[in-house]
Amino acid sequence: MTHEFLKIIESYKRASKKNTRTVLATIVHVEGSSYRKEGTQMLIDEYENITGALSGGCVEKEVIRQADSVFSTSCPKVFKYDGRFRLGCEGSIYILIEVFRPSDVLLHLIDDAIQQRKTFSLSCSFLTDEISKPDFGTSFEFNTITIYHPNYKKETNNRIFTQKIESLNRLCIFGVEHDAQKLSQMANFLGWEVIIIGSEYSSVNGSDFPFAKSVLTMKPEDLDQSLFCKNTAIVVMSHNFSKDLRFLLNTITTKVKYIGLLGPVHRREKLLNAILDTDLMIDDLVFDKIYGPAGISIGSKTPEEIALSIMAEITSIWRTNQKEVEYACSSGSK
């Protein structure tokens, strides 16, 4: 949900320039099932403009109504939305609403963490009572620095909900053709940070890929290996066998979770056999993260459909890994 949080921050900055007041609404507790989960946030300004959503569209009007008292009193509040009767979901959500007026120091820390791809945490202090209370609110923790909400109390009986804001998921696309443009657009829509990588002979620039954070052209051997971290996916789609092979040889042993190969099965096998014929000492487990043909089978024909199938496959892998981590944490596994 990092990209949703960043949209909230950007909306706040625009509102602040106009001296427009804003409040932040956060789902801090869920009983039963709900459309969105704990940590989902929405920004509301004093003119009832919103950024983000706490549901499929059913909760937002009530949140705006409940926010009126927070704008009037500046006192945070929690209210319960019973989805059993209003949403059709078999559960209820508790929503914390608070004045959102982050300091310049906090905004700088957020921007720096995002640029440096560092994780930070949000901790919401609340009670599951439908009350207003001054010491409700959200604090931010950055490594050794903590920015507390205005009425923070160290000793409190309040409940605490904490969530991590991870670095943006990153998609590195090796290729600069039309289908790469469509994939970058789809990934950007889903909140991914997109890096386009072309060979040293590519004639391409940022205007060709408006949805990408950056466009790089270089020899695969000169790639910055820090691009390929644990929350990175790679799609190889240059349509040139030798270029794809050079790129794979320089990225296959990195920490990325996914490497997708465009093209039929026999092309994938040819690429993998060429890699095995090298002197590289590659652990067999590395090949488990290679998917080819990239994308789930939905009968894709157009570049847009191919992009959809690839991002669906990547999303499935990311969510599966996330569930495994959550299960390990809840069961006490190391």
Secondary structure, 3 states (H helix, E strand, C coil): CHHHHHHHHHHHHHHHHCCCCEEEEEEEEEEECCCCCCCCEEEEECCCCEEECCCCCCCHHHHHHHHHHHHHHCCCEEEEEEHHHHCCCCEEEEEEEEECCCCHHHHHHHHHHHHCCCCEEEEEEECCCCCECCCCEEEEEECCEEECCCCCCCCCCCEEEEEEECCCCEEEEECCCHHHHHHHHHHHHCCCEEEEEECCCCCCCHHHCCCCCEEEECCHHHCCHHHCCCCEEEEECCCCHHHHHHHHHCCCCCCCCEEEECCCHHHHHHHHHHHHCCCCCCCHHHHHHEECCCCCCCCCCCHHHHHHHHHHHHHHHHHHHHHHHHHHHHHCCC
